[in-house]
């Protein structure tokens, strides 16, 4: 691994604040109105007409499905954030909870499609942030992979790797894949994708394997938990959300039509994550002019008025 250096490619979490545990988490702590990260996300909560019931999912693998038939974004102030005005991201973000003899750690895993929407190009990029404390700190001596540990300023360090770039045409459909395993002294994370249509069709390709050395590991699972927050006050959630091009930027979508799905590996195989909200709350990139709806049981994101709410308590359509 190289020494810590400044990175041009990062998708930071929002600044969390330690939270007192209640009956269940509140998804609206950090985003209450647009712009917000828009698409689908599970906070580990069923919400039936305001009656909220938390649940927990623990898994080694999460998949995010996207079928995009229209996409153009533009935000004229994007260069203030160091990104292209036509850039946008579709991020699959999950949290790896690592239980050790020294306590519980939370690592934020991001498998990101970074789109240049005016040239129909997408680059797969991963980030790992430490949600155990604030600021996020990762040591280059403890992390190995194809990428680098870098500085995000204000004492924050994180890991990132830039994967392959593809030119796409519509419809463009693909799957994000994040897979994990652990031993008593390390966790391993694989970041990948599978392109189904609209570019060079591939089977699942892992572009990065990251190992984090950590002593005394008792268990490590990707976790969705509606009962409690991460140590730094963010969420054990799973997100598949549209947002700006990076560095905390928003963007505005002028054209968008996409179908989305979130899945985890259970004892019976690939399983839909059952309850989905229309927004995520861990990432700093956000979107204007994205409306989310359920069409024949499938989450759809398209141009329209944003609404931050529960989308479904019973997502059951398998698209992968």
VEXKOLLO-733560 format. One record per residue (C-alpha): residue number from 1; x, y, z. Coordinates in Angstrom, 2 decimals. Example, Ala and Ser with C-alpha at 12.3 -4.5 7.8 and 13.67 -1.06 7.14 Angstrom:
BEGIN
+-----+---------+---------+---------+
: num :      c1 :      c2 :      c3 :
+-----+---------+---------+---------+
:   1 :   12.30 :   -4.50 :    7.80 :
:   2 :   13.67 :   -1.06 :    7.14 :
+-----+---------+---------+---------+
//
This chain:
BEGIN
+-----+---------+---------+---------+
: num :      c1 :      c2 :      c3 :
+-----+---------+---------+---------+
:   1 :    0.00 :    0.00 :    0.00 :
:   2 :    1.16 :    3.53 :   -0.69 :
:   3 :    1.24 :    6.32 :    1.87 :
:   4 :   -1.88 :    8.33 :    2.62 :
:   5 :   -2.55 :   10.79 :   -0.18 :
:   6 :   -5.27 :   13.12 :   -1.40 :
:   7 :   -7.87 :   11.38 :   -3.58 :
:   8 :  -10.05 :   12.85 :   -6.32 :
:   9 :  -12.56 :   10.00 :   -6.02 :
:  10 :  -14.57 :    9.84 :   -2.86 :
:  11 :  -18.20 :    9.54 :   -1.81 :
:  12 :  -18.20 :   10.64 :    1.82 :
:  13 :  -20.78 :    9.78 :    4.43 :
:  14 :  -22.74 :   12.56 :    6.01 :
:  15 :  -21.47 :   13.81 :    9.37 :
:  16 :  -23.21 :   11.62 :   11.91 :
:  17 :  -23.78 :   12.43 :   15.57 :
:  18 :  -23.91 :    9.76 :   18.29 :
:  19 :  -27.54 :    8.83 :   18.91 :
:  20 :  -29.38 :    7.59 :   21.97 :
:  21 :  -30.93 :    4.22 :   21.29 :
:  22 :  -34.72 :    4.23 :   21.17 :
:  23 :  -37.34 :    1.70 :   20.13 :
:  24 :  -36.03 :    1.90 :   16.55 :
:  25 :  -33.92 :    4.16 :   14.35 :
:  26 :  -35.29 :    7.37 :   12.85 :
:  27 :  -34.53 :    7.50 :    9.08 :
:  28 :  -35.13 :   11.27 :    9.01 :
:  29 :  -32.29 :   12.45 :   11.24 :
:  30 :  -30.15 :   13.82 :    8.42 :
:  31 :  -32.45 :   14.21 :    5.40 :
:  32 :  -35.95 :   15.60 :    5.86 :
:  33 :  -36.49 :   17.21 :    2.46 :
:  34 :  -34.91 :   17.21 :   -1.00 :
:  35 :  -32.23 :   17.02 :   -2.19 :
:  36 :  -31.54 :   13.58 :   -0.75 :
:  37 :  -29.94 :   10.39 :   -2.06 :
:  38 :  -32.86 :    9.04 :   -4.10 :
:  39 :  -33.77 :    5.48 :   -5.05 :
:  40 :  -34.30 :    2.64 :   -2.59 :
:  41 :  -32.92 :    1.92 :    0.88 :
:  42 :  -33.67 :   -0.38 :    3.75 :
:  43 :  -33.24 :    0.89 :    7.31 :
:  44 :  -34.41 :   -2.39 :    8.80 :
:  45 :  -37.88 :   -0.98 :    9.39 :
:  46 :  -41.36 :   -2.05 :    8.41 :
:  47 :  -43.66 :    0.98 :    8.38 :
:  48 :  -47.34 :    0.14 :    8.09 :
:  49 :  -49.29 :    3.42 :    8.21 :
:  50 :  -46.94 :    4.78 :   10.86 :
:  51 :  -46.71 :    1.56 :   12.88 :
:  52 :  -42.97 :    0.91 :   12.81 :
:  53 :  -41.43 :   -2.51 :   13.45 :
:  54 :  -37.66 :   -2.97 :   13.33 :
:  55 :  -35.92 :   -6.05 :   11.95 :
:  56 :  -32.35 :   -7.29 :   11.44 :
:  57 :  -30.69 :   -8.88 :    8.39 :
:  58 :  -27.17 :  -10.30 :    8.64 :
:  59 :  -25.54 :  -11.62 :    5.48 :
:  60 :  -22.22 :  -12.12 :    3.72 :
:  61 :  -23.41 :  -10.80 :    0.34 :
:  62 :  -25.61 :   -8.01 :   -1.06 :
:  63 :  -26.61 :   -7.38 :   -4.67 :
:  64 :  -28.10 :   -4.29 :   -6.30 :
:  65 :  -29.94 :   -4.47 :   -9.62 :
:  66 :  -30.32 :   -1.53 :  -12.01 :
:  67 :  -31.97 :   -1.27 :  -15.43 :
:  68 :  -31.54 :    2.23 :  -16.86 :
:  69 :  -33.44 :    3.34 :  -19.95 :
:  70 :  -32.83 :    7.10 :  -19.74 :
:  71 :  -30.18 :    9.16 :  -17.92 :
:  72 :  -28.94 :   12.74 :  -18.08 :
:  73 :  -27.88 :   14.88 :  -15.14 :
:  74 :  -26.54 :   18.42 :  -14.96 :
:  75 :  -25.54 :   20.61 :  -12.02 :
:  76 :  -23.82 :   23.83 :  -13.01 :
:  77 :  -22.11 :   24.33 :   -9.63 :
:  78 :  -20.60 :   20.81 :   -9.64 :
:  79 :  -17.08 :   22.06 :  -10.30 :
:  80 :  -17.10 :   23.67 :   -6.83 :
:  81 :  -17.11 :   20.08 :   -5.57 :
:  82 :  -14.40 :   19.02 :   -8.01 :
:  83 :  -16.68 :   16.96 :  -10.26 :
:  84 :  -17.99 :   17.24 :  -13.82 :
:  85 :  -21.35 :   19.06 :  -14.13 :
:  86 :  -22.75 :   16.10 :  -16.09 :
:  87 :  -21.63 :   13.52 :  -13.53 :
:  88 :  -23.93 :   11.41 :  -11.37 :
:  89 :  -23.60 :    8.28 :   -9.26 :
:  90 :  -25.71 :    5.24 :   -8.54 :
:  91 :  -24.31 :    3.94 :   -5.27 :
:  92 :  -24.86 :    0.62 :   -3.52 :
:  93 :  -23.86 :    1.26 :    0.08 :
:  94 :  -23.90 :   -1.29 :    2.92 :
:  95 :  -22.39 :   -1.56 :    6.40 :
:  96 :  -20.11 :   -4.38 :    7.56 :
:  97 :  -20.45 :   -4.91 :   11.31 :
:  98 :  -17.34 :   -6.52 :   12.81 :
:  99 :  -17.67 :   -7.88 :   16.35 :
: 100 :  -14.32 :   -8.32 :   18.11 :
: 101 :  -12.95 :   -8.97 :   21.56 :
: 102 :  -12.18 :   -5.21 :   21.66 :
: 103 :  -15.72 :   -4.14 :   20.74 :
: 104 :  -17.87 :   -3.52 :   17.66 :
: 105 :  -16.59 :   -1.85 :   14.50 :
: 106 :  -18.62 :   -0.63 :   11.50 :
: 107 :  -17.18 :   -0.29 :    8.00 :
: 108 :  -19.14 :    1.44 :    5.24 :
: 109 :  -18.75 :   -0.38 :    1.91 :
: 110 :  -19.58 :    1.48 :   -1.32 :
: 111 :  -19.81 :   -0.09 :   -4.78 :
: 112 :  -20.44 :    2.89 :   -7.04 :
: 113 :  -21.30 :    3.41 :  -10.68 :
: 114 :  -19.80 :    6.81 :  -11.50 :
: 115 :  -21.59 :    8.11 :  -14.62 :
: 116 :  -20.56 :   10.80 :  -17.09 :
: 117 :  -24.08 :   11.21 :  -18.41 :
: 118 :  -23.19 :   13.37 :  -21.42 :
: 119 :  -20.77 :   10.78 :  -22.86 :
: 120 :  -22.54 :    7.54 :  -21.77 :
: 121 :  -19.60 :    6.30 :  -19.74 :
: 122 :  -19.64 :    4.57 :  -16.35 :
: 123 :  -16.71 :    3.73 :  -14.09 :
: 124 :  -16.99 :    1.31 :  -11.18 :
: 125 :  -15.35 :    2.70 :   -8.02 :
: 126 :  -15.29 :    1.43 :   -4.46 :
: 127 :  -14.85 :    3.23 :   -1.13 :
: 128 :  -14.51 :    1.96 :    2.43 :
: 129 :  -15.06 :    4.31 :    5.39 :
: 130 :  -14.84 :    3.61 :    9.11 :
: 131 :  -18.14 :    4.46 :   10.83 :
: 132 :  -16.82 :    3.37 :   14.22 :
: 133 :  -15.76 :    6.90 :   15.10 :
: 134 :  -15.72 :   10.45 :   13.84 :
: 135 :  -13.53 :   11.23 :   11.96 :
: 136 :  -13.32 :    8.09 :    9.82 :
: 137 :   -9.86 :    6.58 :   10.08 :
: 138 :   -8.31 :    3.70 :    8.15 :
: 139 :   -4.61 :    2.86 :    8.36 :
: 140 :   -2.69 :    2.00 :    5.21 :
: 141 :   -0.76 :   -0.57 :    7.25 :
: 142 :   -4.00 :   -2.44 :    8.08 :
: 143 :   -5.71 :   -2.31 :    4.65 :
: 144 :   -4.58 :   -4.07 :    1.47 :
: 145 :   -6.21 :   -4.20 :   -1.95 :
: 146 :   -5.88 :   -2.89 :   -5.50 :
: 147 :   -6.49 :    0.65 :   -4.31 :
: 148 :   -5.14 :    3.19 :   -1.82 :
: 149 :   -5.80 :    4.68 :    1.58 :
: 150 :   -6.27 :    8.42 :    1.10 :
: 151 :   -7.16 :   11.59 :    2.97 :
: 152 :  -10.58 :   13.20 :    2.70 :
: 153 :   -9.58 :   16.15 :    4.87 :
: 154 :  -10.52 :   17.08 :    8.45 :
: 155 :   -8.67 :   14.04 :    9.76 :
: 156 :  -10.72 :   11.55 :    7.70 :
: 157 :   -8.98 :    8.71 :    5.88 :
: 158 :  -10.65 :    6.10 :    3.70 :
: 159 :   -9.88 :    3.44 :    1.11 :
: 160 :  -10.74 :    3.66 :   -2.59 :
: 161 :  -10.09 :    1.88 :   -5.86 :
: 162 :  -10.99 :    2.88 :   -9.42 :
: 163 :  -12.23 :   -0.08 :  -11.47 :
: 164 :  -13.00 :   -0.40 :  -15.18 :
: 165 :  -14.84 :    2.08 :  -17.40 :
: 166 :  -17.55 :    1.07 :  -19.89 :
: 167 :  -19.41 :    2.89 :  -22.63 :
: 168 :  -23.10 :    2.03 :  -22.44 :
: 169 :  -26.26 :    2.32 :  -24.49 :
: 170 :  -29.88 :    2.08 :  -23.35 :
: 171 :  -31.29 :   -0.04 :  -21.95 :
: 172 :  -28.28 :   -0.51 :  -19.68 :
: 173 :  -28.74 :   -3.14 :  -16.99 :
: 174 :  -26.25 :   -4.50 :  -14.49 :
: 175 :  -25.83 :   -5.79 :  -10.94 :
: 176 :  -23.61 :   -4.57 :   -8.11 :
: 177 :  -22.11 :   -7.35 :   -5.97 :
: 178 :  -20.44 :   -6.96 :   -2.57 :
: 179 :  -19.22 :  -10.17 :   -0.95 :
: 180 :  -17.51 :  -10.62 :    2.42 :
: 181 :  -15.77 :  -13.21 :    4.59 :
: 182 :  -13.74 :  -13.17 :    7.79 :
: 183 :  -11.15 :  -15.01 :    9.87 :
: 184 :  -10.16 :  -14.41 :   13.48 :
: 185 :   -7.75 :  -11.67 :   12.43 :
: 186 :   -9.07 :  -10.12 :    9.21 :
: 187 :  -12.10 :   -9.35 :    7.06 :
: 188 :  -12.13 :   -9.60 :    3.27 :
: 189 :  -14.42 :   -7.63 :    0.95 :
: 190 :  -14.94 :   -8.22 :   -2.77 :
: 191 :  -16.40 :   -5.42 :   -4.92 :
: 192 :  -17.88 :   -6.44 :   -8.26 :
: 193 :  -20.42 :   -6.02 :  -11.03 :
: 194 :  -22.26 :   -8.09 :  -13.63 :
: 195 :  -23.31 :   -6.38 :  -16.85 :
: 196 :  -26.51 :   -7.82 :  -18.31 :
: 197 :  -27.33 :   -5.53 :  -21.25 :
: 198 :  -26.26 :   -2.31 :  -22.94 :
: 199 :  -22.50 :   -2.73 :  -22.84 :
: 200 :  -19.95 :   -5.54 :  -22.87 :
: 201 :  -21.97 :   -8.35 :  -21.25 :
: 202 :  -20.06 :  -10.04 :  -18.43 :
: 203 :  -20.46 :  -12.63 :  -15.72 :
: 204 :  -19.74 :  -11.38 :  -12.19 :
: 205 :  -16.37 :   -9.60 :  -12.24 :
: 206 :  -14.68 :   -8.64 :   -8.98 :
: 207 :  -12.46 :   -5.62 :   -9.65 :
: 208 :  -11.16 :   -5.30 :   -6.09 :
: 209 :  -10.51 :   -7.53 :   -3.09 :
: 210 :   -9.78 :   -5.65 :    0.13 :
: 211 :   -8.46 :   -7.16 :    3.35 :
: 212 :   -8.65 :   -5.29 :    6.65 :
: 213 :   -6.45 :   -6.73 :    9.38 :
: 214 :   -8.11 :   -6.69 :   12.79 :
: 215 :   -7.35 :   -8.89 :   15.82 :
: 216 :   -9.90 :  -10.81 :   17.86 :
: 217 :  -12.73 :  -11.04 :   15.31 :
: 218 :  -15.69 :  -13.08 :   16.56 :
: 219 :  -18.06 :  -12.40 :   13.65 :
: 220 :  -18.44 :  -10.07 :   10.66 :
: 221 :  -21.64 :   -9.61 :    8.65 :
: 222 :  -23.17 :   -7.03 :    6.34 :
: 223 :  -25.91 :   -5.78 :    8.62 :
: 224 :  -29.26 :   -4.04 :    8.23 :
: 225 :  -30.54 :   -3.19 :   11.69 :
: 226 :  -33.55 :   -1.04 :   12.52 :
: 227 :  -32.88 :   -1.23 :   16.25 :
: 228 :  -29.64 :    0.70 :   16.57 :
: 229 :  -27.23 :    3.18 :   14.97 :
: 230 :  -23.58 :    2.76 :   14.05 :
: 231 :  -21.13 :    4.04 :   16.68 :
: 232 :  -20.86 :    7.41 :   14.91 :
: 233 :  -24.65 :    7.84 :   14.68 :
: 234 :  -25.33 :    6.68 :   11.12 :
: 235 :  -27.40 :    3.70 :    9.97 :
: 236 :  -26.94 :   -0.02 :    9.52 :
: 237 :  -28.80 :    0.31 :    6.23 :
: 238 :  -28.52 :   -0.83 :    2.61 :
: 239 :  -28.85 :    1.81 :   -0.10 :
: 240 :  -29.13 :    1.82 :   -3.87 :
: 241 :  -29.41 :    5.53 :   -4.53 :
: 242 :  -28.86 :    8.19 :   -7.17 :
: 243 :  -26.77 :   11.22 :   -6.26 :
: 244 :  -24.19 :   13.72 :   -7.43 :
: 245 :  -20.83 :   12.90 :   -8.95 :
: 246 :  -18.85 :   12.71 :   -5.70 :
: 247 :  -17.24 :   14.76 :   -2.94 :
: 248 :  -20.67 :   15.42 :   -1.39 :
: 249 :  -22.09 :   17.05 :   -4.54 :
: 250 :  -25.78 :   17.14 :   -5.44 :
: 251 :  -27.03 :   16.93 :   -8.99 :
: 252 :  -30.25 :   17.53 :  -10.89 :
: 253 :  -31.63 :   14.88 :  -13.21 :
: 254 :  -33.10 :   16.17 :  -16.46 :
: 255 :  -33.73 :   12.65 :  -17.82 :
: 256 :  -34.01 :    9.50 :  -15.71 :
: 257 :  -35.83 :    6.22 :  -15.92 :
: 258 :  -34.51 :    3.27 :  -13.94 :
: 259 :  -35.72 :    0.09 :  -12.26 :
: 260 :  -33.93 :   -0.89 :   -9.05 :
: 261 :  -33.74 :   -3.87 :   -6.69 :
: 262 :  -31.85 :   -4.76 :   -3.50 :
: 263 :  -31.09 :   -8.36 :   -2.48 :
: 264 :  -29.13 :  -10.33 :    0.09 :
: 265 :  -27.87 :  -13.87 :    0.34 :
: 266 :  -29.98 :  -15.85 :    2.82 :
: 267 :  -30.02 :  -19.54 :    3.72 :
: 268 :  -32.44 :  -20.08 :    0.83 :
: 269 :  -30.48 :  -18.10 :   -1.79 :
: 270 :  -30.79 :  -14.58 :   -3.24 :
: 271 :  -33.63 :  -12.88 :   -1.34 :
: 272 :  -35.28 :   -9.45 :   -1.82 :
: 273 :  -34.74 :   -7.01 :    1.04 :
: 274 :  -38.38 :   -6.64 :    2.08 :
: 275 :  -38.98 :   -3.03 :    3.14 :
: 276 :  -37.68 :   -0.08 :    1.15 :
: 277 :  -37.72 :    3.68 :    1.62 :
: 278 :  -37.32 :    6.15 :   -1.26 :
: 279 :  -34.08 :    7.66 :    0.04 :
: 280 :  -30.81 :    6.79 :    1.72 :
: 281 :  -29.33 :    8.60 :    4.70 :
: 282 :  -25.67 :    7.62 :    4.98 :
: 283 :  -24.20 :    9.13 :    1.82 :
: 284 :  -23.38 :   12.77 :    1.18 :
: 285 :  -24.27 :   12.86 :   -2.54 :
: 286 :  -27.88 :   13.82 :   -3.24 :
: 287 :  -30.35 :   14.33 :   -6.07 :
: 288 :  -32.92 :   16.85 :   -7.24 :
: 289 :  -35.90 :   15.93 :   -9.42 :
: 290 :  -36.08 :   12.17 :   -8.73 :
: 291 :  -39.39 :   10.50 :   -7.93 :
: 292 :  -39.62 :    6.91 :   -6.74 :
: 293 :  -42.62 :    4.67 :   -7.24 :
: 294 :  -43.56 :    0.99 :   -7.25 :
: 295 :  -44.66 :   -0.32 :  -10.68 :
: 296 :  -45.88 :   -3.92 :  -10.77 :
: 297 :  -43.93 :   -4.52 :   -7.58 :
: 298 :  -40.68 :   -3.11 :   -8.99 :
: 299 :  -39.10 :    0.12 :   -7.64 :
: 300 :  -38.82 :    2.78 :  -10.36 :
: 301 :  -36.84 :    6.04 :  -10.18 :
: 302 :  -37.67 :    8.70 :  -12.73 :
: 303 :  -37.81 :   12.47 :  -13.21 :
: 304 :  -40.38 :   14.04 :  -10.92 :
: 305 :  -41.09 :   15.50 :   -7.50 :
: 306 :  -39.02 :   14.03 :   -4.69 :
: 307 :  -40.81 :   12.44 :   -1.75 :
: 308 :  -39.00 :   11.00 :    1.26 :
: 309 :  -41.17 :    8.14 :    2.50 :
: 310 :  -41.66 :    4.39 :    2.79 :
: 311 :  -42.01 :    2.79 :   -0.64 :
: 312 :  -42.97 :   -0.78 :    0.21 :
: 313 :  -43.00 :   -3.25 :    3.10 :
: 314 :  -43.11 :   -6.25 :    0.77 :
: 315 :  -40.57 :   -6.08 :   -2.04 :
: 316 :  -40.60 :   -9.57 :   -3.50 :
: 317 :  -39.67 :   -9.37 :   -7.20 :
: 318 :  -36.41 :  -11.15 :   -8.03 :
: 319 :  -34.66 :   -9.33 :  -10.89 :
: 320 :  -31.18 :  -10.86 :  -10.56 :
+-----+---------+---------+---------+
//
